Amino acid sequence: MNSDNKAAATITVEKRMNGRWAFVLTYRGVTYPAQGEFGSQLQAQAAAQAAMKLLEKRG
């Protein structure tokens, strides 16, 4: 995979030790720290997608 086909963002959803879910977002080489204390994996994924769309809007 060359740099032209590389994704601009990577989202990782992880379960924390307290049983809550969080996401880590990497956008254009910048990794943002784990965000959130979500009750389900789906909620964390949805929040990560929303955060990614906001970053894409900002450019």
Secondary structure, DSSP 8 states (H G I E B T S, - for coil): --TTSS-SEEEEEEE-TTS-EEEEEEETTEEEEEEEEESSHHHHHHHHHHHHHHHHHH-
